[in-house]
Amino acid sequence: MTNNISAEKSQSLSQKYLEPSRWSRVNEFLLITLIGGIRRPLGTMLRRLLYPTILGRVGKALYIQSGVELLNASSIEVGDNVKILRDVRLNASGENSKISLGDLVCLDRGVDINVTERGNCNIVIGERTHISPYTCLGGPGHIKIGKFCLIASHVGIYANNHNFADPTVYIWKQGITCKGIVIEDDCWLGSGVKVLDGVTIGKGSVIGAGAVVTKDIPPYSVAVGVPARVISQRNSVCEREIKQGILVADS
């Protein structure tokens, strides 16, 4: 009898704490279904007014175009003057995970950011960074992109690697590693760049189109190729071009 009562109490307590999360998911689904597909200007106005009720944190002047998919919106934080364009997908559905967009961040059309369901993943994009169309960011390792970065279209930033040492076991059964990725302030990644897990790209670096970054890149480097290799430093490029009269400072 006593055991039954305690079990009932435990069940009622779990329901009490699960219900708010369940209702927030229902509210999120209904709101996005009802107004997520409405085109501008009416749609952007409605989303600016109503999406703060489902997002974790929202700054001023939020701009979201139609077709944007938000999963576990309460774990998505958005700064001031953020722009999220058509068909962007933000999936923060992993437990203890978060997606954070700084002030003046722009996610262009078709950008996909996914923490994965494994959880414990934070993806942070610093202020004034622009992510161009159809770029993908994936956990479950942490990803941090700094301020004032330019990420071109079709870039892939993947903070995970599959284990595959045992040929007698399916690769998907061997698990993954996730060390995390850091892209420091003021970096420019060209179209089609791939950044693999465990990499840090130093401040002010430029990565040429199509490069595959498999190891750390020092600050202010220019790197190209597969795998990416450093071919010059930006300060030496500037010094050489100034001497040759190619680069002239604004007066």
C-alpha positions in Angstrom: 0.0 0.0 0.0 2.7 2.4 1.0 4.7 1.5 -2.1 1.7 2.2 -4.3 1.2 5.6 -2.7 4.9 6.6 -3.1 4.8 5.4 -6.7 1.7 7.5 -7.4 3.3 10.5 -5.8 6.5 10.0 -7.9 4.4 9.7 -11.1 2.4 12.8 -10.3 5.6 14.8 -9.6 7.2 13.7 -12.9 4.0 14.7 -14.7 4.1 18.0 -12.9 7.6 18.8 -14.2 7.1 17.3 -17.6 3.9 19.1 -18.5 5.4 22.6 -18.9 8.0 21.3 -21.4 5.3 19.3 -23.2 3.0 22.3 -23.4 5.8 24.5 -24.6 6.5 22.1 -27.4 2.9 22.0 -28.4 2.8 25.8 -28.3 5.9 26.0 -30.5 4.5 23.5 -33.0 1.2 25.3 -33.3 2.7 28.8 -33.6 5.2 27.8 -36.3 2.6 25.8 -38.2 0.1 28.8 -38.1 2.4 31.7 -39.0 5.7 30.2 -40.1 4.7 30.0 -43.7 3.1 33.5 -44.0 5.2 35.6 -46.4 6.5 39.2 -45.7 5.6 41.8 -44.8 2.7 40.4 -42.7 4.5 37.2 -41.8 7.7 38.9 -40.6 5.7 41.3 -38.4 3.7 38.4 -36.8 6.8 36.4 -36.2 8.5 39.4 -34.6 5.6 39.8 -32.3 4.9 36.1 -31.4 8.1 34.1 -31.7 9.6 35.7 -28.5 7.0 33.6 -26.6 8.7 30.4 -27.7 12.3 31.4 -28.1 14.7 31.3 -25.1 15.8 34.9 -25.4 15.1 37.5 -28.1 16.7 40.9 -28.7 15.0 43.8 -30.5 14.1 44.0 -34.2 14.1 40.3 -34.9 13.5 39.5 -38.6 12.5 36.0 -39.7 11.3 35.1 -43.2 8.9 32.4 -44.1 9.7 28.7 -44.0 12.1 28.9 -41.0 12.1 25.7 -38.9 12.8 25.9 -35.2 13.1 22.8 -33.0 13.1 23.2 -29.3 12.9 26.9 -29.7 13.2 27.5 -25.9 16.9 26.6 -26.3 17.6 29.1 -29.0 18.8 32.6 -28.0 18.8 35.5 -30.5 20.4 38.9 -30.1 19.4 42.3 -31.5 18.8 42.9 -35.2 19.2 39.3 -36.1 18.1 38.2 -39.6 17.0 34.6 -40.4 16.1 34.1 -44.0 13.9 31.6 -45.8 14.2 27.9 -45.2 16.7 28.1 -42.3 16.6 25.2 -39.9 17.7 25.5 -36.3 17.6 22.3 -34.3 18.4 22.6 -30.6 16.5 19.5 -29.6 19.4 17.8 -27.7 19.3 17.8 -23.9 21.3 20.6 -22.2 22.0 22.1 -25.6 21.8 25.6 -26.9 22.1 27.7 -30.1 23.1 31.3 -29.6 23.1 34.0 -32.2 24.8 37.3 -31.4 23.7 40.8 -32.4 23.4 41.5 -36.1 24.0 37.9 -37.1 22.5 37.0 -40.5 21.6 33.4 -41.4 21.1 33.3 -45.2 18.7 31.0 -47.0 18.8 27.3 -46.3 21.4 27.4 -43.5 21.1 24.3 -41.3 22.3 24.3 -37.7 21.9 21.1 -35.7 23.1 20.2 -32.2 22.1 16.6 -32.7 20.0 14.6 -30.3 23.0 13.4 -28.3 22.8 16.6 -26.3 25.3 18.7 -24.3 26.2 20.8 -27.3 26.5 24.6 -27.6 26.7 26.3 -31.0 27.5 30.0 -30.6 27.8 32.5 -33.5 29.3 35.9 -32.6 28.0 39.4 -33.5 27.9 40.7 -37.1 28.8 37.3 -38.5 27.2 36.3 -41.8 26.4 32.7 -42.7 25.8 32.4 -46.4 23.2 30.1 -48.1 23.1 26.3 -47.6 25.9 26.2 -45.0 25.7 23.4 -42.4 26.8 23.3 -38.8 26.6 20.1 -36.9 27.4 18.9 -33.3 27.4 17.2 -30.9 30.8 18.8 -30.3 30.7 22.5 -29.3 31.0 25.0 -32.2 32.0 28.6 -31.6 32.2 31.1 -34.4 33.6 34.6 -33.4 32.6 38.1 -34.3 32.7 39.7 -37.8 33.2 36.4 -39.6 32.2 35.8 -43.2 31.1 32.2 -43.9 30.4 31.6 -47.6 27.8 29.3 -49.2 27.9 25.5 -48.9 30.4 25.5 -46.1 30.3 22.5 -43.8 31.4 22.7 -40.1 31.1 19.3 -38.4 32.1 18.8 -34.8 32.1 15.0 -34.8 34.0 12.1 -36.3 32.9 8.5 -36.7 35.0 5.7 -35.2 35.8 3.0 -37.9 38.8 1.0 -36.7 36.9 -2.3 -36.4 36.0 -3.6 -39.9 33.8 -6.4 -38.4 31.4 -3.9 -36.9 29.2 -1.5 -38.7 30.6 2.0 -38.6 27.4 3.5 -37.2 27.7 1.1 -34.2 31.3 2.2 -33.3 30.4 5.5 -31.9 31.8 9.0 -32.5 34.3 11.4 -31.1 33.5 15.1 -30.6 36.3 17.6 -29.7 34.7 20.8 -30.9 35.5 23.5 -33.4 36.5 27.2 -32.8 36.6 29.8 -35.6 38.0 33.0 -34.1 37.0 36.6 -34.9 37.2 38.2 -38.4 37.7 35.0 -40.4 36.6 34.5 -44.0 35.8 31.0 -45.2 35.3 30.7 -48.9 32.6 28.7 -50.7 32.6 25.0 -50.1 35.1 24.9 -47.3 34.9 22.0 -44.9 36.0 22.3 -41.3 36.5 19.0 -39.4 36.3 18.2 -35.7 39.0 19.4 -33.3 40.1 22.4 -35.4 40.7 26.0 -34.3 41.0 28.6 -37.1 42.9 31.6 -35.7 41.8 35.2 -35.7 41.7 37.0 -39.0 42.4 33.9 -41.2 41.2 33.4 -44.8 40.4 29.9 -46.0 40.3 29.4 -49.8 37.2 28.0 -51.6 37.0 24.2 -51.4 39.6 23.7 -48.8 39.3 20.9 -46.2 40.6 22.1 -42.8 41.9 19.1 -40.8 44.3 20.9 -38.4 44.7 24.2 -36.6 45.3 27.3 -38.6 47.4 30.1 -37.0 46.0 33.6 -36.7 46.1 35.8 -39.8 46.9 32.9 -42.1 45.8 32.3 -45.7 45.2 28.6 -46.2 44.1 26.6 -49.3 43.9 23.1 -50.6 42.9 19.6 -49.5 44.0 19.2 -46.8 44.3 22.9 -46.1 47.8 24.3 -45.8 49.0 27.7 -44.9 50.5 29.5 -48.0 51.1 33.0 -46.4 50.4 35.3 -43.5 48.1 38.3 -44.1 50.5 40.8 -42.6 53.3 39.7 -45.0 50.9 39.9 -47.9 50.0 43.5 -46.9 53.6 44.5 -46.5 54.6 43.1 -49.9 51.7 44.7 -51.7 52.3 48.1 -50.0 55.9 47.9 -51.2 54.7 47.1 -54.8 52.2 49.9 -54.7 49.3 47.5 -55.2 47.6 48.2 -51.9 47.0 51.9 -51.1 45.5 52.9 -47.8 42.4 55.2 -47.8 43.3 58.8 -47.3 
